[in-house]
Each structure stands twice: as C-alpha cells, then as structure tokens.
C-alpha cells in the first residue's frame, strides 16, 4: 500500500520539527501542564494483576467511566517500549476516552511499570501470547462491550498482532488502533542507530535501568554481563536473543515480531493505523510495502513525529481526536 498524506493535521509553525513533536509526546512538561485532564483517570484507577496463562502475571490500571448511564465499552491501552501506564501519551489518551464514556484499562507489559519482580523470564518483543492472555482475562473480568484496543509505537505493534490473533483466541475486538507502530523491526533498529544520538541514548538509558532492576529482583542468575550492558542497542539486543530466547539469531528474533509486508493481510478485525511521514523512530518507508485488507485503514500525516501530533501551545494531541473518532464508530 502506498501511503498518502492526510492534510487535516496542521500544527503551529513552531511545532513543525519532528524531533520536538517526538519529545513532547512523552515529556514530563506535557504531563504536568495537562495533569488536570488526567486527574480522575489516575485518582479512580484500580490496580489490577491479570492471570495471563502459563504462570504469567501482568499488571494494569482500570478506571470506570461515570459520565454516561452505561459505558461505550472497554478501551485497552498499550504503551511503547520502556513506557508504562504512567506514560504521558497513555494518560492523555486514557483521560480523553474516559471523558468520551469508555471504561479504560492501561496495561503494563512484562517488566514495565515497576513490575520486574513479578515474572522470572525477561521481557522481549515476541512475548505476544501473554498479551493475548491479558486481553482474554480482561474480556472475562469486565462485562462492558465492545472491546477496543489502542497501542503506541511498540505497543502499536503488539496491538496489531493481537488483532491478528483475536479470532482464534476468542477475543471480540470491535476495533484496534495503532499509532506510529513498529512495522519492520529490522528497519526500526537501523533507524534508531542512524537517528540523532539522543534517541538511541534515551532508550538505552531506560532499558539498562529496567534490566538492572530485573537483576536485583532475581540475583541468583546473571542476566547480562557488565560488558553486555555497556554495549549499544544492537549488541545488547543480540545478547538478549542469545541468553533469553530460542530464536538463535538477531535476524530471526526481529522477524518474529515484524508486521511488515503482507503479514497483516489476513486481518479480520477493523484496524486503523496512524503514522507520520516525518517519524524519526519508525521509518515511513515501511508503510509503502504494507498489504492491508478492506477492514484496515492507513492514515498518514505530513508531520507529527513519533506519537506526537501536538497541535499548539496547549500541547494537546490531534491523535486523541483521531482515536476518539474511530472508537465512537466502534461503540
């Protein structure tokens, strides 16, 4: 599929920089300035631990809406790599959907959001079965229908793979939305290696911190050597594959969670993909080779950075409008 630009998003002139857009998406400044909007989402949230099967447990936060006599449904939000239920973009979108009348569940992936001690095995991007298991547990636990799924960056990749698995897993997904999803992990890794250094260093700082926390939780086994931890993104990922997976090679592992090319062609769940042509993390060139069925739509803006789409000095995101509009149709 050849991506076409959507011209309905027009950020203020000083927000044309893709790097500024990307930084503002998850910035603490935006979280603080817009904290009033997320107050009830956080205040009324219940901490939940889900049994995802095979002994795996994942944590999350559930907030029930009170605006409508009955909820529109349950919206589940997936953060990106090394994000959490407290990530700015998750809080802002969760708060918007709560105001729209959705019950909202924000899921932490394994080893995210301070959950490193919960499961012995280490997080990697091919752990899709436990995320499907989390959705199955949510479907059993909460009666609100329909069930909708929204993911950002790596969370968008997980959301698309959950949508692929949904019919066989008995998941009744009304719609899945992926914002700036990782499509081809090979290209994504290359992009991070050749993007401005701040992106590589930011993700590596967060990942090393998480791995050290995991090591303290399970001190009996050496998860990584100091030399491995001191490496770059590619070498540490290769060490992860070698030590903690059965993929045998870095290429096999990256292929394991790719949704590029024709991998999404068999989607049976309505899917919306939002991306930007100037994304510095997930290259827009990956969009050109996508083979999507009739139940999937691809929206591409000229600007927006990575999960940004910030409009003006209020620091609101156009992506919130996009997501809310699509989910109104699902409800």
Beta strands, then each sheet from edge to edge (+ up, - down):
strand 1: 5-6
strand 2: 46-51
strand 3: 57-63
strand 4: 74-78
strand 5: 103-107
strand 6: 147-152
strand 7: 173-179
strand 8: 271-276
strand 9: 296-301
sheet 1: 1+ 9+ 8+ 7+ 6+ 4+ 5+ 3- 2+
end
